Amino acid sequence: MQGACDGRCSFCDRGTGGALDRERPPTPHDALLAAAGAGGDATTFGGDEPLAHPRIFDAVRRARESGAREIVVMTSGLRLAVGDVANDLAAAGADTVVVPLYGPDAGTHDRIVGALGAFDRLRAGVNRARAASLDVRIQSLVLVANLARLRETDALARAWTGTGLAQASHVLPRGPDPAEFQAVAPRYADVVRALDGSGIPLGRFPLCIARRSLPGTRGSEPGSNPADVRVFPAQCDDCSLHSACPGVPTAMLLLDAERDLEPAQADPV
């Protein structure tokens, strides 16, 4: 979904200085309702900020009427504590909200989101959503700015919802400037040092890295983001995880990612 966004995240093209650092017109009502009514077992509303769209509740109702068994809304979470938004979302038929938590305290989270007070608003939104009987899943990104505190972030997610982070995903470049990407993306060796044995599911990471955090991690489905172009360095050729692995984002080669890979020679998927 296209429209307003409540944050100016440092890693995102909607962030300050990014290519889309401006408001975009919302997805046309008819197109949104048509997509919501397309049917299928699961319907996910994502994009900029779904809860900012004036017809989001109508769209959720349309998805439920069309037979969706699970309806997920991906949101910054900042609007869930406003008025009756959480209750109205549940009443319209939503099952789950997925929200991002980028740090274990206001200083870390607000700095990454680019919005003062975002941490406190998110916490209030999570509480409202749970009170409305919505399932709340918390996810994060693996960034230079939060890597050292992701274990604490996982513990806080567990304290808020009873489960830890659903996933901490690989950050992608928001533009062509390699120096900008190097400032937000940690090296794989640093990821392993910080998260080895943590049990945090790492999304869209090479499997040899993801399994250092959570053994048994399975490969991710290909993403739809045009910035997520993947390659397999030469040392991956004989890796027993190759067929299930999502590979390495080309931008990570700027950080000598191939040097940090740990090809598996046994225990194939």
N, C-alpha and C positions, 0 to 999 in steps of 0.2 A: 504494500500500500504506500502511496506517495502522499505527502502533505507536510504538516508541521512536525518539528522535532523539539523535544524539551531539553536536550543536552547539546553541548558543543564538545564532544569527546575528542581528546587529543589524537587518537588513532584513526578517526573517521573522516570521510570526505565531507561530512556535514559539520566537522569541527572548524574552529577558527583558522582561516587561511586555506581550508580545503576547497576542492573544486565546486562543491555544492553548498558553500557557506551562505545559504540564503533560504528563505521559505520557498517551497514549491507548491503549486496548486494541488489540492487533494484529488485523489482518484475520483473520476466522475461517478456519481451515485449509481447510474444504471449499470456501468461496468462492474462496480463493486458488488452490487446485488446479483448480477448475472454470474459472476465468479463464485460467490458464496452459495448459489443455488445449483452449482454444477454437479453436486453429488459426490459420493466417495465416503469411505469409512472415516477419514479424518480430514478436518479442515483447519488450517493454520493461518491466522492473520498476523502478518509481520510487515516489515518495511521501515518507514520512518517512525511514526508514533500512531498506531491504530486507534488508540483511545482519543486522539485529537480529531478523528474524522466524525463529522456530524451524523453520519448514518451507521456508525459501527454497531449499535445495538440492533438496528434493523437487519444488518448483514449477518450478525450472529444468529438471530431468529430464523433468517432465511436458510442458513446452513443447517440448523437443527430440523427445520421443517422438511429439508431435502434429504434427511436420513443420515447425516453425519453422526457417527457414534462417539467421536471425540472432537471437541472444539478447543483449540489452543489459541491464546492471544499472547503474542510476544510484545512486551511493553517495557519502557524504562521503569515502570512502577510508580512514577512520580504522581500520576493522576489517580491512582487507586485509593488514595486517602482523601480525595476531593469529593465532598458531598456524598451522594449515594452511588458513585460510579461502580464500586465493587459489587454492591448489592444488585444494581441494575444489570451488570454484566452477567452475574450468576442467574438472575431472573430471565435474561434473554436466552440462556442455554449454554453459556460457556462452561467448560469443565476445568480448564487449567490456564494459569498465567505463568509465563516464563519471564523472569526479570534478571537483570545483570547486577552483580555485586563485584566491584573492582578492588575493594580493600576492606580491612577489618575495622576501619574507623573513618570518621568524617573527613579528616585531612587527606587521606589517600584517595578515597572514593570521589570526593568532590573535586579534587584537583584533576583527576582523570576525566570525569564527566564534564568539567568546565562549568559547573553550576553550584553555587554556594547553597548549602542546605539540602543538597540532593540525597545525602546519606540518611538524614533524619526523615525526609519525606518518603524515601524508599522503605525504611523500617516501618513507618506508620502505614504505608500502603500494603506491605506484606501482612501486617496484623489485620487490616480491614479485609483483605482478600481471604485470609484464613477464617475470619469470623463469618464471612459470607459463604463458607463451605467450598471455596475454590481451592483446587490443588495448586500449590505454589512450588515451582521449580526454579532454583537459583543457579545461574551459570556465570562464567567469568571469561576473561581473556588472559593469556600469558604475555605480560608486558615487562619491559625493563623497569617501569615505574612501580610494579606491584609484585614482581617475582619473589622477592625475599619475604613477602608477607602472605603468599597464597595459602600456606598451611593454616595461618590464622584466619584467613578469609573463609576457608573450607570449614573450620571449626565454628565460625560465626554463622554461616549458612545452616549448619546443623543445629545450632542453638535457636535460630529463628523458626526453622521448619521441621526439625526432627531428622533431616537428612542433609548430607553435605552437598557440595557443589555437584550438580548434574553433569557438568562438563566445564573444563577450562580450555578454550580453543586457541588455535594458532592465529596470531594477528596477520593481516595482509596489508600490502602497501596501499595507501590511499591516493598515490600519485606517482609520477615518474622520478621523483627526486630520491636517489639512493641514500643520501645522507639523512633524509627525513625518516626513511624506513629503519635505518641503522639505529636511530635514536629511540625507537619504540620497540623493536624486536630483539629479544635476548638471543644470544648464541645457544645452540643446543647443549653444549657442554655446561653452560650455566644453568640451563633448565634441569639437566640431570643432577647437578650438584644440589640444587635447591629442592627438588621434588622427588628424589630417589626414594622409593618405598612409601611415598605419602598416601597412596591409594586414591589420588585425585584422577578422574578420567580426563585424559588429554585428547581433545578433538582435532582432527585433521593434521596431526603430527605424524612423521614417519613412525612406523610401528616399533622400530628398534629403540626409539626415544620414548614413545608413549608407554611401552611396557616396563620401562624403568620406574615409572610412577605407579602404574597399576598393571601387574602381570596379567596376561590373558586378554588385554585390550584387543578388540577386533578392528579391522580396517573400516574407515569412514567411506560413505558414499561420495561420489564426485560432487563438488559444489557447483553452484550456478554463477558464482561471482567471476566476472571476466578477468579480474586481477589475480585469480587463483590458478595460475598456469604452473603445472607440475612437471618435474623431470626426475629421472633416476640416474644419479652419478654412476660411474663405471663400477665402483665397489659394491653396488647393489645387485649386480648381475647374478651372482651366485648366492644371494641371501635367500634363505628358506621362507622368508616372509614376503618376498617380492610380489607374489600374485595377489595378496590381500592388502598391500601397503598403498596408501594414497600418494607416496612419493614426497618430493621436496619442492616447495614453492621456489620458482626461479629466483625470486628476490633474495632468498636465503643464501644463495651462492655468493652474494656480496659479503656475507659473514663467514665465508669458508665453511659452509655447513657440511660439505662432504667430508671434511676432516674430523667432524664430531660424530659421524654415523657409526653404528656398531652392528654391522651385518651379522645376522644369525646363521649359523652353520648347522643347526640341529633344531629339533622341536618345531617342524613346520606347522602352519595353520591348517 
